[in-house]
Amino acid sequence: MPSLTVGIIGAGRIGKLHVDNLRKIPQIRIKSVSDVFIDHLESWAKEKQIEVLTSDYHKMLNDPEIQAVFICSPTNTHATIIKEAALAGKDIFCEKPVSFSVEETEEALAVVEKAGVRLQIGFNRRYDPNFRRIQTLVKDGQIGQPHILRITSRDPEPPGVDYVKASGGLFMDMMIHDFDMARYVMDSEVVEVSAAGAVLVDPAIGEAGDIDTAIVTLKFANGALGVIDNSRQAVYGYDQRLEVFGEKGAAQADNNRPTTVEVSTAEAVTVDKPQYFFLERYNQAYIDEVVEFTRSILEKKEIACTGFDGLQAQKIAKAAKESLVKGAPVQLKQAAPVI
């Protein structure tokens, strides 16, 4: 049975999550983990049977045994590491976004294409079984020509101000998942973006130069329309819903809840609140995305979520920010797919 030796760059929350999920795949050997703060990771690395723990990821890139790397470091390091990993001949899984700059992302993708390595972007929501089902229904024509897409994505609580300052803003950090989902589900490129935003949750987010509440409308190349609403705080839990309405009907994906039990009494009819944390809501999606990445390498299959997908979502996020600032719709040019 073929196997794959990998390294993880960045051992924060997402890096550790990928370690746990990769350990569930028999064909995977996690040889190395790199993080700038390694002093507190030694007992964790030993428990996870990590062979090499280093503060310098270049040692990982120079290791001929390592075939693929997972880039889970801060966003401002992604493009540089992608280029270095590609030149080292490693296949790459990179968390979103590729960078905060479209030009920087395009440069990184050009290096990947020239090196001939594989690059998958970590838009894990594509692998959620509910959203995949809707994508399949749309693709198979079961709801006919799509007319309207609606996405609701609301976090249970706002992030800290330090995170906000380094995140790239709500559109690049949070709604970028929904921009990717819009393209994925509708199988059509976005050609126009119009954004409205406000600070309604935490004044400190506004003082940091960002918004915490937003509505974005989209126009697609196939003529359909879309609307996305985001909030940094939904007091009832992690609110994740999606609907596609078309000429033959509609398909909806509702929130995941701890149970499907509905209690009916004289006082009220109640159900469980939505799952509270994104790691609960998308647990299986995180597993499935690394399984597919592994298969794409070992079985030489196409990558399901490419660098081009990352670039297009990033362009929509940039256009949304521009629209918010200008107070007017922003047009998006079509681009030929790249890696």
C-alpha positions in Angstrom: 0.0 0.0 0.0 1.5 3.4 -1.0 2.2 5.9 1.8 2.7 9.6 2.1 5.2 11.3 4.5 4.1 14.8 5.5 5.2 17.7 7.5 3.1 20.3 9.3 4.2 24.0 9.4 2.4 25.8 12.2 1.2 24.0 15.3 -1.6 26.3 16.4 -5.2 25.2 16.7 -5.6 24.3 13.0 -2.2 22.7 12.7 -2.9 20.4 15.7 -6.3 19.6 14.3 -4.7 18.4 11.0 -2.2 16.3 13.0 -5.1 14.6 14.7 -7.0 14.0 11.5 -4.0 12.8 9.5 -3.2 10.3 12.2 -6.5 8.6 11.4 -5.3 7.9 7.8 -3.3 4.6 7.7 -1.2 5.8 4.6 0.0 8.9 6.4 3.3 9.2 8.2 3.7 12.6 10.0 7.4 12.9 10.3 7.9 16.6 11.2 6.1 19.6 12.8 7.6 23.1 12.7 6.5 26.0 14.8 8.3 29.2 15.9 7.3 28.4 19.5 8.4 24.8 20.2 9.2 24.9 23.9 5.6 24.1 24.9 5.1 21.5 22.2 7.5 18.8 23.3 5.1 16.7 25.3 2.4 17.1 22.7 4.7 16.0 19.9 5.8 13.0 21.9 2.2 12.0 22.5 1.3 12.4 18.8 4.4 10.4 17.8 5.9 13.3 15.9 9.4 12.2 14.9 11.0 15.7 14.4 10.0 18.9 16.1 11.8 22.1 14.8 11.4 25.8 14.9 12.8 26.1 11.3 10.5 24.8 8.6 13.3 25.0 6.1 14.7 21.8 7.6 11.4 20.2 6.7 11.5 21.5 3.1 15.1 20.1 2.8 14.1 16.7 4.0 13.9 14.3 1.0 11.6 12.0 2.8 8.9 14.5 3.2 6.6 14.5 0.2 3.9 17.0 1.2 3.6 19.9 3.6 0.6 21.4 5.4 0.9 25.2 5.8 -1.0 26.2 8.9 1.1 29.2 9.9 -0.2 32.9 9.9 -1.6 34.1 6.6 1.3 36.6 6.0 3.7 33.7 5.7 1.6 31.5 3.3 2.7 32.8 -0.1 6.4 32.7 0.8 6.2 29.1 2.1 4.1 28.0 -0.8 6.9 29.2 -3.2 9.7 27.6 -1.1 7.8 24.3 -0.8 7.0 24.2 -4.5 10.6 24.8 -5.4 11.6 22.0 -3.0 9.2 19.7 -4.9 6.7 19.2 -2.1 3.0 18.9 -2.7 1.1 21.5 -0.6 -2.0 21.9 1.5 -2.4 25.5 2.5 -5.0 27.1 4.8 -7.0 30.0 3.5 -6.4 32.6 2.3 -3.2 32.2 0.2 -2.3 35.9 1.1 -3.7 39.3 1.6 -2.6 40.4 -1.9 -4.0 39.2 -5.2 -0.6 39.9 -6.8 1.3 37.9 -4.2 -1.1 35.0 -4.6 -0.8 35.0 -8.4 3.0 35.0 -8.0 2.8 32.0 -5.7 0.5 30.1 -8.0 2.9 30.7 -10.9 5.7 29.1 -9.0 3.5 26.1 -8.1 2.5 25.7 -11.8 6.1 25.9 -13.0 7.2 23.4 -10.3 4.5 21.0 -11.3 3.4 20.2 -7.7 -0.1 19.9 -6.3 -1.7 22.7 -4.2 -4.9 22.4 -2.3 -6.5 25.3 -0.4 -8.2 24.7 2.9 -11.8 25.7 2.2 -13.1 22.9 4.3 -16.8 23.8 3.9 -16.7 22.3 0.4 -16.4 18.9 2.1 -19.4 19.3 4.4 -21.9 16.6 3.4 -24.8 19.0 3.5 -23.3 21.5 1.2 -21.9 18.9 -1.1 -25.4 17.4 -1.4 -26.7 20.8 -2.5 -23.8 21.3 -5.0 -24.6 17.9 -6.5 -28.3 18.7 -6.8 -27.5 22.0 -8.6 -24.9 20.3 -10.9 -27.3 17.5 -11.8 -30.0 20.0 -12.7 -32.5 18.8 -10.1 -33.6 22.3 -9.1 -33.2 23.6 -12.7 -31.5 26.8 -13.6 -30.3 28.5 -10.3 -31.9 31.9 -9.7 -31.0 32.8 -6.1 -28.3 31.7 -3.6 -28.6 32.6 0.1 -25.9 32.0 2.6 -26.0 32.8 6.3 -22.8 32.5 8.3 -22.6 33.9 11.8 -20.1 33.2 14.5 -21.1 32.5 18.1 -18.9 35.2 19.5 -16.5 37.9 18.2 -12.7 37.3 18.0 -10.3 39.4 20.0 -9.1 42.7 18.7 -5.5 41.4 18.2 -6.9 38.7 15.9 -9.0 41.2 14.0 -6.0 43.4 13.3 -4.1 40.5 11.8 -7.0 38.8 10.1 -7.2 40.8 6.9 -10.8 41.9 7.8 -14.2 40.2 7.9 -14.4 39.7 4.1 -10.9 38.1 3.8 -11.0 36.2 7.0 -14.6 35.1 7.5 -16.8 35.7 4.5 -14.1 34.3 2.1 -15.4 30.9 3.1 -18.8 31.9 1.8 -17.4 33.4 -1.4 -15.7 30.1 -2.1 -19.0 28.3 -1.3 -20.9 30.6 -3.6 -18.6 29.7 -6.6 -18.6 26.0 -5.6 -22.4 25.5 -5.2 -23.4 27.7 -8.2 -20.7 26.4 -10.5 -20.4 29.9 -11.9 -18.0 32.8 -11.5 -19.0 36.0 -9.6 -19.0 39.0 -12.0 -20.3 41.8 -9.6 -20.0 42.4 -5.9 -21.9 44.9 -3.7 -21.2 45.2 0.0 -22.7 46.9 3.0 -21.2 46.7 6.5 -21.5 48.0 10.0 -20.1 47.8 13.5 -23.0 46.5 15.6 -21.4 43.9 17.9 -18.1 45.3 19.3 -17.0 48.9 19.0 -13.4 47.7 19.5 -13.6 45.9 16.1 -14.5 49.2 14.5 -11.7 51.0 16.2 -9.4 48.3 14.8 -10.6 49.3 11.3 -13.0 46.5 10.6 -16.7 45.7 10.6 -18.5 42.9 12.4 -21.7 42.8 10.4 -22.1 42.6 6.6 -24.4 41.8 3.7 -22.9 41.2 0.3 -24.9 40.7 -2.9 -23.4 38.8 -5.8 -24.1 38.6 -9.5 -23.0 35.4 -11.3 -21.9 34.9 -14.9 -24.9 32.5 -15.3 -27.3 35.3 -14.5 -28.1 34.1 -10.9 -28.1 36.4 -7.9 -26.7 35.7 -4.4 -26.8 37.2 -1.0 -24.5 36.5 1.9 -25.0 37.8 5.5 -22.3 37.6 8.2 -22.2 38.5 11.8 -19.4 38.1 14.3 -21.9 37.2 17.1 -25.0 35.0 17.1 -25.9 34.4 20.7 -27.6 31.1 20.0 -24.7 29.3 18.4 -22.7 28.8 15.1 -25.3 29.7 12.5 -24.5 28.1 9.1 -27.3 27.9 6.5 -27.5 27.8 2.7 -30.3 27.7 0.1 -30.3 27.6 -3.7 -33.6 28.5 -5.3 -34.1 27.6 -9.0 -36.7 27.2 -11.7 -37.6 23.7 -10.6 -37.5 24.2 -6.9 -35.1 24.9 -4.0 -32.6 23.0 -1.8 -31.7 24.1 1.7 -29.1 23.1 4.3 -30.0 23.9 7.8 -27.9 24.2 11.0 -26.3 21.1 12.5 -27.6 20.5 16.1 -26.5 18.1 18.8 -29.7 16.1 18.3 -32.8 16.3 16.1 -35.2 16.0 19.0 -38.1 18.4 19.0 -40.0 18.8 22.3 -43.6 20.0 22.2 -45.4 21.1 25.3 -48.2 23.5 26.2 -45.6 26.2 26.7 -43.4 25.9 23.7 -42.0 23.8 20.9 -38.2 23.6 21.3 -35.2 22.1 19.6 -31.5 22.1 20.4 -29.5 25.2 19.6 -27.0 24.9 16.7 -23.6 23.5 17.5 -21.6 26.2 19.1 -18.1 25.9 17.6 -16.8 25.6 14.1 -14.6 22.6 15.0 -17.8 20.8 16.0 -19.8 21.9 13.0 -17.2 21.0 10.4 -15.5 18.1 12.2 -16.2 15.7 9.4 -15.4 18.2 6.7 -11.9 18.8 8.1 -11.3 15.0 8.0 -12.6 14.6 4.5 -10.6 17.4 3.1 -7.3 15.9 4.2 -8.4 12.4 3.1 -9.1 13.8 -0.4 -5.8 15.6 -0.5 -4.0 12.4 0.4 -5.9 10.5 -2.3 -5.2 13.1 -4.9 -1.5 12.6 -4.4 -1.4 8.8 -3.9 -3.9 8.1 -6.7 -2.8 11.0 -8.9 -6.2 12.5 -9.0 -7.2 16.2 -9.6 -7.2 18.5 -6.6 -10.7 19.3 -5.6 -10.0 22.8 -4.3 -7.2 24.4 -6.2 -5.0 27.5 -6.0 -7.3 29.1 -8.6 -10.2 28.6 -6.3 -8.3 30.3 -3.5 -7.4 33.2 -5.9 -11.0 33.7 -7.1 -12.4 33.8 -3.5 -9.7 36.3 -2.6 -10.6 38.5 -5.5 -14.2 38.5 -4.4 -13.2 39.4 -0.9 -11.0 42.3 -2.2 -13.9 43.5 -4.4 -16.3 43.4 -1.4 -13.9 45.6 0.6 -13.6 48.0 -2.3 -17.4 48.1 -2.7 -17.8 48.8 1.0 -15.4 51.7 0.8 -16.8 53.2 -2.4 -20.4 52.6 -1.6 -20.9 51.1 -5.1 -20.9 47.8 -6.9 -17.5 46.5 -8.1 -17.1 44.5 -11.4 -14.9 41.4 -11.5 -13.0 40.3 -14.6 -13.1 36.7 -15.7 -9.9 34.8 -15.5 -8.6 31.6 -17.0 -8.1 28.8 -14.4 -4.6 28.2 -13.1 -3.3 25.8 -10.5 
